[in-house]
Structure formats: structure tokens, C-alpha cells
Amino acid sequence: MDFQLEKDFLTNNTRYFFSLLDPRFEIMNKLMSDSLSHRFGYEYKPIYIFSSHPNKYYKKENYIILNKHANRIERELKKKVVDVLEDDEELNEEFSRSPFVEKLANQLFKKQDRLPVYAFTSSFLNLTDPRWLIIGPIPKIATYYDNKIQHYELFKKLKLPRIYARIYKNRHQLLKAKDIFPGYIAASYTSGGCESGPVYHKEMLLDFFARIRKVNIKEHFLVARIFENIVISPNVNAIVTDKNKTSVLIISDQIMDGNRYIGNVYPSSIGQKHIEEIKKITIKIGNNISREGYRGLFGCDFLINKKGRLVTVDLNPRRQGGYTCNALALKAVGIDITTIELSCALGEIPNVDLAYKKIQYPTAWAHTKVKPHDPGRRIVKETRRGDISRIFIQKSGDFQGTFYKKGSIFIKGSLGYVVSVGKHRKKIYGLVADSVDALSTSILA
């Protein structure tokens, strides 16, 4: 196993937390460290959980690499690979089951009475010891609403605008179904456009089944009508802080590569009518799940077609891809989101004014993942430029960086991250798109 820990981590005065966030959220670990330190009075440091070998810019003094699948490939090839566990639920499961993590946690429990876990999602995070402090929604509730079938049932119950869909109990029932083409199919557990997409004929359906993960094989499937002539895909970032207390924080537009999510651009280009409709729907969803004990960040995805029809398509019971930019934009206007999240995790009600109009960032930003599609090439360059925190404070500037070790063979995953902040939305959107293409070309051979 590839890992590195400070030699005195069991005897020094530092307190530790586990971070399962991928490298594009690196700055969030600094913000959460500050929130934990301020709250509990000790210096807190993260122990990073990676699923591939970090490069010199992201290699930390404390890290563990968990990725059984990639380990097997590396043993066979005798070379390092980038085969990122892009479904964060998989990383959560490996973390929860790891004997190494269990041993390390038991050692740290003798030193600190609680051990925080900071993950992209708490879904499938199965940690039963009450001394774990999961900074996020209760895992059982997050896992329940991580299911696309539950999304649709909730939207139906709340009478939200949505696309008509049918639910199938398993693959066999779906294969026997008639009149499903063309349709948009989604497995129960999927995010970012993985394990979902359009199917126009049976061969596409069979190809879809060949790619699904083990977690989805025996689960339900949802097939929706194709929503045509889409012009924009807004995304909302919101937080539940108490029962029936939902605050909409930021509305941005998703940047899509086909049906795969790769980033966001802010502010959204939608009109005030759609903004108010999205806020109303989001608060209705948030208040509903709050009554089941949900606390923390969540998001919703929407589609709008050229006729102006808006439909609700996804509930994301977790942090989202825009988490870093959302948090830094909020921090620039005086909102410390990591401290609010920590309060929610501790069962407290944060005393903070989150009125939507008061907390909007005054200029534009955009971010995207650097995510090549063709595996087999080798990483030939490690690079990082810009200060991601500073550009949000200055309200202008660019950041870009790559994550993984030079010489590694790329198989799957996001290799880097690009962010731009400036006055003109259209301009920074173009800058980000150009930077992603240039960076991807320069780091792979």
C-alpha cells in the first residue's frame, strides 16, 4: 500500500481528520482545517485519501492511496496508472472496509475523542463507531436519496415539473419492455452523467448494461422520455440547516460534454422567472428531506428547453462539482460555508443570514475538469499555476493544475482542474474551455 504519515502523528499535539475529497477540492481541506481548529482549539490536519498517485504539487505529508482495482493493474504492468475511482461512493466503501484505515483510526481514537471524516458525499459511508464525526448529511439518508429512483418518486410526490418516466425493477424486465426507444436511461446510483444516457435501440441498451457497476446490477432502472431542444442546464447549490429551513446559495449553469457534467459557469444566464421557479422548487425539496433529518449541502439539476419549459432532473444529496468555487465565492462575500457545515454535522443550528440576494458573488467565474476520453497515453508533465483563493478575493485571474504523477499511464479519471474569474461571463467561459484543451494536450503523450 502506498501511504505516508508523519512519524510523530500519534504523539504530537496535532489533531487529524480524514479527507476523501479529490484534488480539485484541495483548498477546501485548508478551509475545513481552519473551521475544525477554531471550533475545537487544536491544530487540525487532513490525512488525504487518494485513489491515484499524486504529483509533486498535491503530494501531502499525510496520505493513503486506496484503490484495489488500480493496485491489481499496477502489479501486472509494473507501472503506475491513473485509474481514478470517479464514483465517490466506491471510495467511501473502500475507506469503510479498509483494515489499514480501521487500525489507524483505532490508534487515533486513543489520542482524540472524535475523528472527523470529510468526504464529497456521505452516501455509502459505513462507519458505525460513534466517535467518527461525519461532516455531511447522515449517511443512511444520503444513500437513500442518492438513488435516482427515489429522486423521481420524490419529484412526483411533490408535484414538481419533471419528465415522464417509467421505473423497471431489473434488467430483465427492462429488456422485455416495449416502447422505450428513444429514451433516457439511468441506473439507480449514478452521478455526473456516468451510467446514464440516451438509448435509441436495443444494441445501445445492451451496451449500457455491459458498462454498469456491480452496485447497479440488481437495482431498479429509470427510463425517461427524451427532453429535446435543451438550451441550458441550471444547477443550484443549497443547504438545509434545520427542519423546514432551506437556503438557496448559488445558481449556476452546468458545462456539459454530451450528457456528462464537467463544470459550471456563474452567474446563470437564465431569467428572473426561472430563477424564482428554481428557488421555489429547491426549497420545497430541501424542506421535505429536512423533515427526515437531512442536514447539510445539497444540489438540484434542471433542464430548460427552447420553449422555456423547466424540468427537475436530479437531486444531489451531497457536495457538488462546483463546491470549491461556490465556497470561495461565498467566502469572498463573508460566508464561511465549512463552519456552517461543521455546525450542521454537530447537530447545531447555525446563526447566519443566508438571504439569497445578500450573498451573491459580484462577478463571474467558471471551472471545468480536465478529463481526457482516450486511455493509454502517459502523463509527461506536472504543472500548477495561479492561486485559487486569491483570484476569488481579487475577483479576477486564472488557476490551473494537474493532479497525478509524471510517467503514469492514464486509464480513467480527471487529470486536472481549470478555474477562471473575471467580469465577463462569456469571456471566462471561453478562457476555461481553451485552457482545458491546451492543458490536456500538453500533459499527455
Secondary structure, 3 states (H helix, E strand, C coil): CCEECCCCCCCCCCEEEEECCCHHHHHHHHHHHHHHHHHHCCCEEEEEEECCCECCCCCCCCEEECCHHHHHHHHHHCCCEEECCCCHHHHHHHHHHCHHHHHHHHHHHCCCCCEEEECCCCCCCCCCCCCEEECCCCHHHHHHHCEHHHHHHHHHHCCCCCCCEEEECCHHHHHHCCCCCCEEEEECECCCCCCEEEECCHHHHHHHHHHCCHHHHCCCEEEECCCCCEEECEEEEEEEEECCEEEEEEEEEEEEECCEEEEEEECCCCCHHHHHHHHHHHHHHHHHHHCCCCCEEEEEEEEEECCCCEEEEEEECCCCCCHHHHHHHHHHCCCCHHHHHHHHHCCCCCCCCCCHHHHCCCCEEEEEEECCCCCCCEECCCCEECCHHHHHHHCCEEEEEECECCCCEEEECCCEEEEEEECCHHHHHHHHHHHHHHHHHHHEC
